[in-house]
Amino acid sequence: MRITKFFLVAIIAGLFSINVNAQTDHLAVANQAFDSQEYYKAITLLKKAYSKEKDKANKADIIFKTAECYRFVNDTKQSETWYRKVLKLKYPENKVQLYYADALKANGKFEDAIPEYEKYSELSPDDPRGKNGAEACALAQKWIDNPSRYVVENEVQLNGKQMDFSPSYAAANHKEIYYTSSRDNASGNEVDGWTGQGFTDIFSATIDNKGKWSKPKPLPATINSVFNEGAAVMNADFTQMIFTRCGVQKKVKMGCELYHSKKSGDSWSEPELLPFFAKAEGDDSTVVTVGHPALSADGKTLVFASDAAGGKGGRDLWKSKYDEEKKRWGKPVGVDGVNTPGDEMYPFIHNDGTLYFASNGHIGMGGLDIFMAETQGDSWGNVTNMRSPINSSGDDFAIIFEKEQERGYFTSNREDGKGSDDIYSFLLPALKFTLGGTVIDFKTKKPVASCTVSIVGTDGSSLETTTDASGKYSFDLAPATSYVITAGKKDYYLNKTGKTTTVGFEEDKDLVHDFELDPINRAIDLPNIFYDLGKWDLRPESKVALDGLIETLNDNPTIIIELGSHTDTRGSDEANLALSQKRAQSVVDYLIENDIEGERLVAKGYGETTPKVLDNQVGDFAKGSVINDAFIGKLASEQIKEEAHQLNRRTEFKVLRNDFVPKGN
């Protein structure tokens, strides 16, 4: 990981002037560059020193430091190669094993990295990074195989060959961003010995309605200096900015600090230092770095990253509250629910209060991963990895969101990038739900064309369509909504209202609901309508069955139906006719008791005059069988004959008309 991304550059170009000639002690010069954290420069010097060195111990140390340099400049492919060389030499540093595993993981070689992390756990059982690294590799592959719905794209018009990172919004319409870059037209002409690139400045760019970005231009000299500037955030009305500046002084290591500036038109006020973790007067021994500011929507909470003492290790997130009376920021405290012994940086506070940040201390896919933490009172917790494709095996950090929208920008150095660090856009597409189905005739099973299908949603929506020639219909549905579906056409009635929902779905889904419409005048059995022998009172189980008919009548308020009762062939014709009429009337009476208008109901007793004709096979009785005396007489046993008689003892209903006008209409 290079410090440029972590805190811009806190170290200086030209920290030491190195003039190599034939008489130079190449190893001493290389070590001097390494100790000065000029890692980009040190790589060349170390390799030259290796070619001159005779001592085996020194040669092994050179290989180790070369691997370290590649790790610090974030060249994971080279660091993997050089750490492998160090391992072969059995270099006496357990961390070599860890860094080799880290390089494999950063290069997406998850299967290869797992056993290397396990080896490190054996060497250093008290260090959780071995166990966590192996677990992270297993999770990373799962996340790649099952990515989230975010769509990620490289914003190629913003990015160059150098570092482009840490975007922030600079206008209320989100059409302008500020971001950090080491591109050629940045201020100053120094070269960073750590990265080999120029110092960074804050640039601005705007996007038009067609998605085209303007040419990036640096902010004025009031903000951009010969030092490193970047990682900025603006307040809610975009009139003030807090940004990071890292000073430069020869032969002195300097930390980064936060500065505040006010905007008036196109001009900026002279930046003022925000003195967090100020050193005691005369104390030049401690270098504290502060950077990566994030502001809450109300502007009263500032979160930033720092390596100040009192944290959990590495770089931690700290928060400060603005004191309205004193007109200054209060003493910062660590964000305990988020910080780890690793690095936590690049915070962003969403408009809803959620904290987003980058970390290599939580279990992730690569070097830095982007995480989110829920608001918990006055702090944050319940940290969650944002998974692929937001995260990759590389470094992913500095995410920003458009207020309530699930879209924005972040930074990554993943494989498909244009430069060393690139800005990417991301978008969470709206979930797509459809409802479709086919309406058919219950009797003929043929499609019903020009049938009206309606849906009413719990969100207040109401939509209507008609079926095509093949009886098909379709709707687009809203997320997290439940619907009631009805279908109807003249000469048909609906025997049941449909229901569906999109509540709880987190992926696109095509829902299906088919209808079978019953034609008017088709007799339909009411199942489980039972009577005691010779009686017409409804039994309790019969009433339960009739509740379904009540629902059908309520769903079809214009239909008028006949309730027809039938008996078996035993007993006299006159007695059976009277019994069936009373049974039919008992059904009508029950429906009236349940608020069905009597004008819609006709009771008809058929006695034994209309034997049952089977629409489908029932038990041993074939489809199309007429259950009359001749049929029953041929049956083999009394038990089967009783079953046949039971089929005749039935109550049916059929729709006579669909022109009833409910009262009040």
N, C-alpha and C positions, 0 to 999 in steps of 0.2 A: 504494500500500500504506500503510495507516495503522499507525502505530507501536503502537497499542493492541494489535493482534494480534501484533505482533512482540515487544514487551516491555512489554505493558500501557502505561501512560502514564508516561514518564520525565520529562515536562515538566509543568508546573503550571498549574492554573487561576489566573487573576488574577496572572499573571507581571508584567504591567504594568496599571496602571489607566488605561483609556482613556475619556475623557469628550469626546465629539464635540459641538461646537457650531458655530455659524455661522462663527466666526472660525478654525476648525481647518484646518490644512493636511491635507486629506483624504488626499493621496498619502503624506505622511510617516506619518500614523497607520496607513494600510493597510500600508505597508512595515514599520512597527514590529511589527504583528501577524504579518506573514509571517515576519520575521526571528526572532520569538519562538516560531515553530512553532505558533502558534494559527491553524491553517489554516481551521478551520470558521468562526471569527470573521472571518478575513481575506477570505474570499470576498465577504461583504456589503460590507466596507469597500473592497475593490478595485473592485467594480462601482460604488460610489458615487463613488470617486475618478475612475473613467473618465469618468463623466458630467460631471465638473467640469474635467477636464484638457484643455488646448489643445495641448500639445506632442506631435507625432506619435511621437517616440522614446519618450516617457514612456507614451503610450497603448499602444504595442506592448509595452512592458515590463509594463504592467498586464495585458494579455491573456495574456502568457506566465506571469506569476505566478498568474493565475486558473486557468489550465490546470494548473499545478503543484499548486495547492491541491486541485483536484478529484482529482488523482492521489494525493496524500497521504491524503485522506479516503476514497479507494478508490471514488469515484463514476466508474466507467469510462465510462458513457454521456456524462456531461458532459465528462470529460477528453477523450474522442474528439472531441467538438464543438469544444472550445476549442483543442486542439492543431491541429486542421484550420485554425482561424482564424489561429493563429500561423504555420503553414506558408505560408499565403497572403500573409502580411506579409514572407516571406523573412527571418524572425528569425535573427540570426547565431549559432545554437547548433545543432550537428549532432544533439545529443541530442533535440531536438524531433522529428526524424524517427523516432528510435527509440521515443520515448514514444508517438507517434501509432500506430506499428505495434503496440506493446504493448497500447494501448487497443483497437484493432481485434481483436486476438487474444483479449483478455479478454472482449470482447463476442461471441465466437464467430464473427467474420467472418474465417475463416481464409483464404479465397481472396483477399479484399481486402488482408489483412495481408501476404501473401507478397511482392508487388511493393514494398510500403513497406519491408519489411526489406531487400530487395535494394537499394533506393535508399540505405538507411543504410550498407550494406556498401560501396557506391561512395564515400560520403562519408568513412567511417572504416574502411578496409580492414583495419586491424590489430585492430579490435575484433570478437571472435568472436560478439558478440550478434546481429549482423545475419544472419550465416549460420545460426547456431543457431536464431534466431527463425523463419526461413523453413522450416527443416527441421522445427521443432516444429509449425508449422501444418499441414504435410503429414501428419505422423504423427498429429496430433490428430484430423484428419478420419477417418483409417483406424481409429483406436481407437474413435471414436464409431460408425462403421459396423460394427465388429467388436468389441463390448465383451467384457470378461471375464464370468465367470458370477456375479460378486457381485451380490446384490440389495441396493439402497440405499433407505432410507425416512427421511423427516423425522420426528424425534421431536417432534411438535407440542406434546405436553403439557409438554415441558421448555422450549420456546422461547417468547420474547416478542418484542416489537417492537424491543427493544434488542439488544445483543450478548450472545450465549450461546455460549461456546466452551471449548475445552481441557478435555475430560472426563478423569477418572481414576477408577479403581475404589477404593471405600472399604470394601469388605467381601469376605471370602473367597468368599462365594457369588455375587459379582458382581451382587447385587441393589441395591446402593447405589453412587451415583457422586457425586463432587465435580466441580463445574465453575465456570467463571468467568463472571460476568454483570455487566452495567451496569444491570440492571433497577432500578425505582424504589425498592425497599426495601433497596438497598445502603447501607452505612454512609457517612456524610459527606453534605454537601449541595452540594459543589462541582460545577461543570460543566467538563468538559475542553474547553479552547479548541481543541484539535486536532480532536476528533470531534464536539463539540456534545452529547455524552452524559455521564451521570454517571460517577463513578469506579467501578471494579469491585471486587467482593467474591467470595469463594468460597462457593458454595451447595451444599447437599446435596439429593438426592432419591432415593427408593427406588421400586422397581418390584415389583408383586405378581405372583402366578402367572398372572394374566389379562392381563398386559402393561400395566397401568395405573400411571402414575407419580403419586407423591404430589406435593403442592404444594411447590415448592422453598423451602427455608428457609436463611438465611445461617448460617454457622458463628459461634460465639460471638465476642465482642469481643476475646478474647485473640488470635484470628487476624485477624479483619477489623477494620481501623482506618479512620481518615479518609483514609488513603492508598489506593493501588491494590494489591489482592492478587489472586492468581490463579495459573494454571499450576502446579498442585500434583501431587505424587506421594507415595504411601505405600509403606512397606516391605512385605515379604512377609507379615508377620503383622498388618499394619494397626494397629500401635501407635505409629508415628512418621510424621511428614509433613515433607517439604521443599517449600517453596512460594516463589513470587516476590512480592516487595514492592517497589513503586516509591515513593520518598519524594517529598514536596512541600515546597518552601520558596520563599517569595516572592523573586523576582529572582535565583534560583539554579537552574540546570539540574542535576538530580540523576539519577543512574543507578538502575537496578533491581538488587536483590541477592537472594540466596537466604537463606532462614531455615529453621531446624529447630525442630520442636516435638514433644513427646511427648503421647500421649493416655492418659487414665486415666478410664474410664467415658465420660461425656459432656464431660469437662473436658480442656482443653489447657494444657500448660505455657507459660510465657512464651517466645515465640520467640527463638532465639539466632541471631545472624548467622553465616553461613559466609563467612569473609573471603577469598573468591577475588579475586585481582588487587587486593589492598589498596593504596591510594595511600600514597605516602610522606608522612610527617608534614609538614604545611604546604603540600602540593601540592593546590591547588584548581583547577588548570588542566585536569586530565584527568578526564573523566567516562567511566567504564567501566560498561557495563550487563551484568548477568548474570541469566539467567532460564531458564525451561522445563526443569526438572530431570527426569531419567529414571534409574531405578535398575535394576540387574541383579537377577535372581531371588535371588541370594545376598546382595544388599545391599552388595557390596564394590566395585562400579563405579558411579560417578555420571557421567552425561553431561548436559551442559547447553549452552545457547547463550550466546554473548558476542561483543561487538564489540571485545574486548581486542586490543591490539597483538600482532603476531606471527602473526596468522591470515592466511588467503588473501584476505581482503577481505570487506566487508559484515559479516554476522554469521556466525560459524562455530560448529561443534560442538566442544566440548572434553570431555575425560574426566579423571576423577580416581579414584585408588585409595584405599581406606580403609586407613589404617595402624593395625593392631590394637594394636601396642605403644604408639604415641603417642596413640591414641584420637582421631585427627583425619584429615581428608581431605588427601591429598598434593597436590603441585603439579600443576595441570592441564596437559595437552598436547593439541594439536590432533588431530582425527581426520582424518588426511591423506587416507585413501582415500575420503573423503566430501565434504570441503569444497571450495568453488569460490570464484571472485571475487565471486559473488552472495551470497545469504543462505541459510543452513542453520539450521533452527530446529525446535522442537517435537519432540524425539526421544522415542522409546519403545523400550525393550529388551524384545523378546518373550521368553517363557519358554524358547524354544529358542536364544536368543542373537542372533537376527536383529535388526538395528537398523532402525527405521522413523523417518522424519523428513520434514519439509517443506522445499522448496527452490524458489527461482526461478533458481538458477544452473545446474542440470542441465536438459536438454531436457525440456520439459513442455507441458501443454495450455493452461495459463493463467498466472495470477500465481504463486501457490504451488501446487505439486503435491506429492503424497505419494509417497515413494520407499522402497524397501527395500534394505538392504545386507547381504550375507552375512558371517558371522563368518570372519575370516581371522587365525588366531592370537589375538593380544591386541587386534586391531583389527577393522575392517570394510572391505569393498570390493565390487566387482562390483555397482554401483548399478543398480537396475532401477525404471523407472516403473511404478506400479500401474495406469495406464491408466483408461479409462472402464469402469464408472460411478463408481469411487472418485474419480477426478479429473474435473474439468470445466474449462470455460474461465474459471471464477472462481478464488477462493482455496480450496484444500483443504489441511487441515493437522490436526495434533494427533490422530493415530489411536491407538487402544488396542485390544488383543486380550484375549479371555478365555483365558488360559493356553494349553491345547492346542487350543482351538476356533478355527475360522475365522469368528469373528464378534466384534463389538465396536461401537465408536462412533468418529466423527471429526467435524470441524468443516468447514463450507463456507458460502460466501456465494453459492452458485449461484442461478440465476434463480427456482426454485420455492420459495425459502425464505420463512420467516415474518417474520424480522427481518433485520438487517444481517449477522449471523453466526448460524448455526443449528447445532445438534447433530443429526447423522444417525446412524442405526444401519446396520450392514452385516452381511450373512450370505452365506457361500458354501454354497449348498445341496449336499447330497450328490449325487454323480453317480448318475444312474439308468441302469441297464443291464437290459435284458430279453433273454431267449432264447425264441424261439418257432419253431414249424414245423408241418409236416403229415406224418403217417405214412400212406403209401398201400401198397396191395398191388402188388407188382412186376408181377404178371401181368395183373391186371384194371385197375390204375391207380385203383382206387376207394379211398376213405378207409378206414382201419382204426380203428374205434372201440374204446374201452376197452382201448387198448394202454398198457402200463406204460412210462413214460419216466423215466429216472433220470439225475441228474448228481452227480458227485463233484468237489469243488473242491480246489485246492492249499491252501486255507485250512482244510481239515479238514471242510468242510460236505458234507452228503449229503442230497439232496432227491429226492422222487419224486412223480409225478403220473400221471394217466391222460388219454388223449385223449378229446375229446368226440365227438359224432355225426359231425362233419365231419373227424375225424382230427387235430384241432389240439391243441397243448399250449403251455404257457408257464411260464416261471420268471422271478423277479427274481434278478439276479446281483450279486455284490459287486465293488467296484473292485479292480484289480490282482490278479486271480485267474484261473487257468486251470482249465478243466473238461474232464472226459471224460463223454460223453453216450452212453447206451445205450437201446435201445427193444426191447421184446419182448412177445410174446403167444403163448398156446397155439396150436399148429398153424402157427406161423411161426418163423423163426429170423432172426437179425440177420447180414447179410453184411458189415457193417463198423461199427466203433465210431466215433462222431463226436467231434470236439474243437473247443473254442472258447476264447476268452480275452478278458478285459477289460484286460489289461496294456497300458499305453501310451496308453490312450484318455483324452483330457482334456475330452471333451464327452459328453453323454448319447447312448446308442446302443442301437438295437434290433437284436439279432443274430438270424440265422435259420439253422436247420439242419433240413432235411427228411430223412425216412427212407423208403426203399422196403424193405418186408419181403418176404422170399421165403417163399412157402408151402411147407410140408413136402411131399416127394415130387415137387417140380418139378426136373427135370434141368437143371443149369447147366454150361455149358462152362467148362473150365479153359483159358484162352487160352495159347498159346505152349508147349504140351506137345509137344515134338518128339522123334522117334526116328529113328535111321538105318534105312535100308531093311532090312526083315526082322529088325530087332533090337528089344529091349525095354529096353535100358539108358537111363536118363534122361540127356539131354544137359544141360550146365551151365545153359543158358538156361531149360530146363524146371524146374530146381530153384528158380531165382529166382521163376518164376511161382507155384510151389507155396507159397512163403513167405506169400503172401496168404491161401491156404487155411488154413495153420497159424494165422494171426491170427484168422480166423473161428472156427476150432475152439476156440481159447483164449477167445474172447469168448462162446462158446456151449458151456459145458462139459457140457451134458446131452444134446447131439444125437449121434445115431449116423448115419453117412453110408455111402452106397455109392459106391465109385469104379468107374465103368464106362468101359471102353475099347472103341473101335470102329475097324474097318478099312474101307478102300475095298472095292469089289466085285471087285478083281482077285485072282487066286489061288483055291485051293480053299476050300470052306466049312470043312473040318476044320482046315486050316492057319491060316486067318484067325481061327478061334475060339480056337485054342491061343495064337496070337500076341497076340491082344487080352487074354487072361487073364493072360499073363506081363507085359504092359504095365501092366495094372491093378494087379497085385501089386507091380510096381516102385514105383508111386506109394505104395501102402500102406506098403511097407518104408521109404521115405524119410520118411513122416510119423511112423512109429514111432521112427526114428532121432532125430527132433526132438521126442521126449517126448510124442507123442500116444498115448493108450492104444490097444492093438490091438483091444480089445473094442468100440471105437467105429467100427471101420473094416471094411468088407466089400468085397473085390475081386471084380469081375464082368466077364468078357470077353463081349462081344456079337458079336464078329466083324463080318460084313457084314449081320447080320440086321436092324439098325435104322438105315436111312438117315437122314441129317440132314434135319429140317424147319426151314426158316428162319423165325425169329421176326420178323426184320426184313430189309429188302433188303440184300444183300451184293454189291457190285459190280454186275454186270449181271443178277444173279439176284434175282427178285422175292420179296417176303415171301410165305410160305406154300409156296414151292417144296419138293418132295420130291426129294432128290438121289439118285435111283435110276438103274438102268441105262437105263431108258426115257428119263428126263430127260437123262442125259449123252449118250445116243446122238444126240440132236437138236442138240447143240451144234455150232457152226460150225468150230472149230479145235481142234487138239490142245492148244494152250496153255490154252484156256478149259476144255477137258475135264479137264486136269490140276488146274486150280484147283478144279473141282467135286469131284474125287477127294480133294483136300486137305481140303475141308470135312467129308468123311466120316471122315477119319483124325483122330479127336478123343478126348479123355478128358473125361468129365463126372462131376459128383458130384450126388447128391441126398440129402436128409435122409430117413431112414427112420422115425426116431422121435426124440423129445426127452425120454426118460425115463431116460437113463443116469445112474447115481449114481456120482460120482467117488469114488475110494478115499479113505478117511479121513472120509467124511461119514456 
